[in-house]
Amino acid sequence: MLKSFFNKREKGKRRQSESQSDLNPNSMKIRFFGGKGGVGKTTCSAIFACSLAEKGYRTLLVSTDPAHSLGDLLGVNAQKVHKAAPGLWVKEINSEEANENYIKEVKGNLEKLTAPEMWKEVERQIDLAKNSPGADEAALFDELVKVILDAQGTYDQVVFDTAPTGHTLRLLSLPELMEAWMDGMMVQRRKSQDMNRMLSNIAGVREEEPVDMVFDILQRRKYRFTMAKEHLLNPVTTSFYFVLNPERLPIIETEKAINILEKHHIPIGGIVVNRILPEHADGQFIEKRREQEQIYLDEIHEKFNRLDKVYIPMSTADIKGLEEIKGMTGLFSHFNNSEGTKENNP
């Protein structure tokens, strides 16, 4: 039987945030699971999502990792939203499809505003931009925003199984960057319209001013980014959990990632220390590994002492299938015990 070890809950500010969340139990919660590649993010996010569903929360588990393994883990087709169990739905975001949809939307918006004789060249430039650096992240972020906004009123919890740390950090830093970029675009558009209005007045033209479709599009996109930013930066509704193994490189990467997320004011929910050598494992080789592991466990406790932690022992075999995932949900009771139990919504 797998065992889990829990540290005491952090007191003070984080406890206050959790109590505020309890006052509004109907707010949709967003959970991100991230970390270095290969540390077990998909398995941990699936166990956590199942534990929420078992408590009666309508939970959507979404993979944003281009190298999807969520559907393979659960044994389901998750290319579209799929009901995997009572209260649990899963979906894998296809990054290529997200990019195609994003470009299609951009083309649809610009074609209405471009002179027919210029459209072919504009379309060519858009197609070139599709493969430019950052295009995939922008498209994936657009899809992530859509998932978050569409999930409101349908799900109680949305759990994201994310790509390895670097990709995810770029993705989660986009709300702030995109909002600032949109503000700049809207200021420039206002200046352009003011200049056109001034030139019309000088020329003595008194035509009724048409609706500015460009400004309208910018305004709608800014609203979506602002809504996403409010969700992502709200410590009552959103939290980011890092999964790491008790090894040197995952610890270093997690520490750097936490510093970056805190710089962008994204709340950290806790740490999942995965694949710890079980107590019953023996042998000289294992003992040597355990000595080294204990050094890293002490380092994790010291570096992340203010964060909640869950410790998960290594399993003797690969974890696969929904039933095996369900058998491990008790390991995450520490992270969701403040949620309580909701009346089941199958």
N, C-alpha and C positions, 0 to 999 in steps of 0.2 A: 504494500500500500504506500502510495506517495505521501510524503509529509510536507507541510509548509511551516515556515517559521516567520513570525511577524514581529516587527519592532513596535514600540509604542507610537500612537498617533501624534503627529506634530501638534503642538499647542499654539495658541495665539492666532495669528492672522489667517492661516489656512483653515483652522477650526471655525473661525468666524464666517469664512466664505461658505463652508459646508452647511452651517446653520442657516445662512441666508438661502441656500438652495432648498433646504427642507421646508422653508416657509412658502415656497412656490413649486410644489412637486410636479406641476403640469408643464414646466418649462422643458423643452427638448434639450437633452444633453448631448454633447459632442465629445468623443474620446478618440485621441490619436495614439496609435502604438508605433513607435519608431525605434531605430537603432542600427548598428552595423549590420551589413549583410551576413546572413547565416546564423544569427544568434537565436532565432526562434520567434520572430515577430508575428508571423502568420498564425502559428499555433497558439501563442499567448493571447492574441486579439480574438481568436475564435473561441477560446475557453472563456474569456471575459464576456464576450457577446452572449454566449450560451447561458452564462450565469445570470445575466440580466434578463434574458428571455424566461428563464425558470422562475424568476421573481415576479413575472407577470408584465414586464415591460415589452412593448412592441419595439423590437430592435432590428436595425438595418446594419449589416456588416458589409463594409465596402473596401475593396482592395484597389489602391492607386499604384501599386507596383507594376511597372511594365512587364516584368517577368512573373506573371501571376502563378500562384500555387494554391490559392484559397479553394477553388473548385476541386482541385486534385485532392487536397487535404480532406474535404468534407464529402467527396464523392458525388458532387452535383455539377450541373451546368450553370455557371454563374455569369454567362455573357450578358444576360438580362436579369432583372430582379427575380430571384427564385426563392420561394418559401421552402426553407430547409427543415424547419421544425416549428411546432407551435410557438408563435411569438417571435420567430427568427427568420429574417429574410437576408439574402446575400446577393452581392453584385460585384463583378469585376469591371472596372473602368478600362476600356480599350483605348490606350493612348493614341494609337494611329487613327482610330475612328473619331476620337475627341478632336484631334488636329484637323481632320477632314471637315467635321461639322463646324469647327471654329472658322476655318477659312471660307466655308460655304456661307456662313452668316456674314462675315466681313464683305464678301463679294456681293451678297444680296443687298447690303446696306449701301455700298459704294456705287453699284450699278445705277441705282435710282438718282444719284447725284452727279454722275459723270456724263459729259457730252458723248454721244454715240461714237463720234470719230476718235475719241481718246480712250474708249473703253478697252480695246484690245491690248494697248500698252499697259494700262492700269492693271488689267487682269494678269498680264505676264509678270509684272512686278510683285503682285500678291502671291503668285505661284512660286516665285523665287524666295519670297519671304517665308514661305511655309517650311523651308528647310534651313532657315537661319538659326543661329544659336539663341536659345530661349523660347523658340516657337512652341516646342512641345510642352514646356512648363506653363506657358501662357494658356495654351489650349486645355491642359489638364486642370489648371486652376479654374478656368471658366466652367469646366464640367463639375469640379468640386463644389463651386458656388451653386451651380444648378442643383446638385444633389442635396445640399444643405437647405436651400430655400424650398425645394419641392418636398422635402421630408417633413417640414413643419405641418403639424396638424394630422400627419399620417403615422409618424413614429414617435416614441418617447425617447429613444436613444439611437444615436448613430455612431458606430465604431469604425474607425478607419485603420486598415492595415496598410501601412505606407511603405514606400520604396526605401532603400538604404539611406542613411542619414543625410549625406550631402544633397541628394536630389530633393528630399523632403524639406530641408532647411530653405533651399531656394524657393520651393513651392509656397511655404508658409510665410516667407518674407514678402511675397508679392502683394498682399492686400494693401500694405502701407505704400509700397512703391507705385502700384497701379492707381491708387486713390490720388496720390500726389501728381502723377502723370496726367490723370483725367482733369484735375483741377487746372493744371497748366494749359491743357488743350482747350478747356472751356473759357479761360481768360483770353487766350489768343483768338478764339472764335468770337467772343464779345467785341474785342478790339476791331476785328475784321468787319463785323456788322456795323459797328459805330462809324467806322471809316466809310463804308458804303452808304450809310444813311447821310453822313455829312456831305459826301460828293453828290448825292441825289438832291439835297437841299440847295447846294451851290448851283447845280444845273437847273434848278427850278422844277424838278420832277416831284409830283405829289401822288405817287401810286400807293395803294394799300400794301403794307408790308406783309409778305407771305410768311407762313410758319417756317421757322428755320429747322429743317429736318436734321441737319448735322448736329446742331445744338441739342435737339431732342434726343438723338441717339446717344450723344455723350452724356446727357443727363440721366438717361435710363441705365446706362452702363455704370455710371458713378453710383447710382442708387444701389445697384446689385453689389458692387464692391464694398460700399459703406455698410450694407447689411451683413455681408460676410465678415467684414472686419469687426463689427460689433459682436458677432457670435464668437469669433476666434479669440478675441481679447477679453471676453467676459469670464472671469474666474469662477463664477457661479455655475455657468453652463458648459464651459469648455475646459478640458485638461489634456495634457500630453504625457504619456507614459513611455519611459525608455526601457527597452529590453536589452540586457547585456549578459554576457557570460563572465565568470570570475577569472578574467584574463587581462593582460596588460593593455592590448590595443583597444578592446571595447571600452575599457574604463577611460582611457585617454580621449577617445572619440566622443563618449557620452558627456564627459566634462566640458569639452569644447562646444558641443551641441547645446547643452543647457545654458551656457553663457550667451550663445547667440540668440536662443529663444527668449531668454530674459531681457536681452537688449531690445527685442521686438515686442516685449510685454506679453508674450504668449505664456499662459500659466502652466506650470509643471505639476502633474498630478501625483507622480510617484515613480519608483524604480522597480522593475522586475528582474531579479537576479536568477537567471535560468541555467539549468544543467549543472547543478551542484552535485558533487560526488555523494551518493547516499551513504548513510552511516554503516550499513551492513556490508558494503564493498570492502574486500580485503586483499592482501597480497602486497609484496614489497614495492612493486611499481605503483600501485594505487596509494600506498602510504606516502610515497615521495610526492605524488601528485597532490595529495591532500595537504601536505605541508605547504606546498607552493600556493595551493588554492586558498588556504587560510590567510596567507599574507595579502592576497588580493581581496578577500572578504573583509579583512580589517581596513584595507584602503578604501573600499566601497563605503563602509560604515563611516569612515572619517570624512571622506570627500562629500558624501551626500547625506550627512547626518540629519539635515533638516527636512528631508523628504521621506514620505512613507515608502516602505519596501515590502515586497513579497519575494520569498526565496523558494525556488522550485528545484527539487532534486532531479538528477538525470534518470531517465527511464531506461529499462533494459532493452527496449525495442522501439522502433519508430512509432509515433502516434499517428493513427490514420482512422478516418471515419467518424461520423457524428457521435456514435455511441461511446467511443473512447474519449472524445472531447467532452461529452456530457459527464463522464466519470471523473473528470478533473475540475469541475466547476467550483468545488469547495475551496480550491486553492486561492481563488480570487475573492473570497468573501470579505477580506480586509479592505479591498478597494471599493466595494459597492455596498458595504453594510450601512452606510449613511443613507442609502436610497430606500431602505425598508422594502416591503413587499407590496406590489400593486395588484389589484384584482386582475386575474388573468384575462388577456385579450387574444384568443387564438385567431 
